[in-house]
Amino acid sequence: MVSQHGAQVLVASNRGPITYSLGDDGELDARRGGGGLVSGLSSVSDKLWVCSALGDGDREAVRRGVSEDGVRMLGIAPETHADAYNGIANSVLWFVHHMLYQTPLEPVFDAEFRRQWAAYEAYNRAFAEALAEEAAEGAAVLVQDYHLCLVPGLLRELRPDLRIGHFSHTPWAPVDYFRLLPDDIAEQLLRGMLGADRLGFLTRRWADAFTACAEDRLGGLDGTEVGVHGLGADADFLRARSHEADVDERLAELRADVGAAADGTPRRTVVRVDRTELSKNIVRGLHAFRHLLDTRPEWRDRVVHVAFAYPSRQDLAVYRDYMAEVQRVTDEINAAYGTDTWTPVQLGLKDDFARSLASYRLADVALVNPIRDGMNLVAKEIPVVSDDGCALVLSREAGAYEELADDAVTVNPYDVTGTADALHEALTLPPGDRTERTKRLAAAATALPPQQWFLDQLEALRAL
Ligand code: F6P
């Protein structure tokens, strides 16, 4: 069933570049998203993006046959999608690769897990079938992320003529942690991925972890090539966007909120911007900030922790609980140390891109302390956007560590007192040193802009 008019380049991901919402008047409103893949693809022609309908608006768009040029949204049944996305992708695969389980009690691979796994298979099959229908003879297909690990193998069976790549935006689990998965599931995942001609990872560390798992379970990579493509920040876009009027406005508001100490000196800022994601380690970041105030009274009234923690995956109870804990610890710190004129932690929960960019511009210190993270683009974006240079406190478990460690103040993300010391060190970096480090961080962070990142993968796939 090779398409005569099919696309030459196809991308497949769970979340697509567009979201529909259904207004009270019954009209559909389409909103375009951003991100590395959207900018990466912008220079490619004759392309098709295959994605899943996620919410009611998307499903209504699929039902009405509304679509954007270059996008095919799959109307996968909501129960199947929920079991595949919430049940398997986000509650099992994400937990394995980010090492998030509290292992005395979890994971439990029971009959419910097997039922959800069948949904994950069906959801992957729906993608493979759509890609097989849409791809031109010999086309390149780039499958994204842990949601779609089985697609390469399934697609290979349907269309042996295609060039198939898969890219992981997450870390990959080390061998001993990957062994938590039932053997048959682990093998199915690996064989699914090895259906690709080429696998891409964000860092050498994650690529090596995958290779080690494939050797452990299957005895090798079975001819599949593995490559590393460290997605960088989009400097041109960020520099232009962060100087638009709405960002200037938010910056003025933020400056006023942060305020000045009793002697009139503007307060310093420790900034973090994250989805409220279990792997981002926001709660330990707050504990570290509290430890700084506990142990170094000279910082009281002189520093504000601007913490933007935007809602994510709120269908999952563990994410809702985590968000509540972020709020609880924030309130505790503000109750213990806040005064009439100083709020030590300014927590922002409403996603606001312009305000995030304003906080990047203002940051004296950027706090990026994930437990484990595929790359962490915030670590790369803040040095690019920062007005006066910033010091970066960076977890050694973030993918960005491979490229940015030399000019960052690095931390073990579990070590709260160590992180507090790192915050102090970052806040007291001599201005000249801070400026020089920021320049080098920005250069390293922008070494591989999204468009080049995507084109490199496409070229490598076609060269095979
Ligand atoms: O980091 C992996 C990833 O899939 C990213 O590509 C994406 O930014 C993020 O997770 C989003 O997750 P979700 O679609 O579940 O909100």
Residues whose N, C-alpha, C, O or C-beta is under 5 A from the ligand:
A	BS01	F6P	R15 D145 H169 T170
